[in-house]
């Protein structure tokens, strides 16, 4: 069976507090196998026989809403896709591993939409941004908390939901995924 990671958005931030143990149990009750959480911010490893359809992300988000009462989004990726999200990030070598992020998207944005987003953000901050494969690579040079480059802004401009993880977290997740391979 292939190992996957579901990266949940808006989990354990704001009012959406959730114990990872509770999330794990909810997913196991839905017959998802080998469920394991990594870090307390909504990273769930699981095994699945085939490549999950796009419907897998929606099903995972539905389970969270059904069991815990809040809306979320999940980006589902294989170990190879997580490895590529790290390797292909053009800012990882020179940036701080806690400030350099991969922002996983629900689909590949149109390059024209990406250009519109970049133009709308011009002059608002020092972040470095690059388009990747169903993701954005971002170096939040001055820190995520100070940035005006918010998930809501990116979602509006790209018409696409997403969720971000820094390089340190992604490496921990990938290491965990590879332990199971």
Buried (B, 14 or more C-beta within 10 A) or exposed (E): EBBBBBBBBBBBEEEBEBEBEEBBEBBEEEEBEEBBBBBEBBBBBBBBEEEBEEEBBEBBBBBBEEBBEBEBBBBBBBBEBBBBBBEBBEBBEEBBBEBBBBBBBBEBBEEEBBEBBEEEBEEEBEBBBBBBEBBBBBBBBEEBEEBEBEBEBBBEBBEBBBBBBBBBBBBBBBEBBEEEE
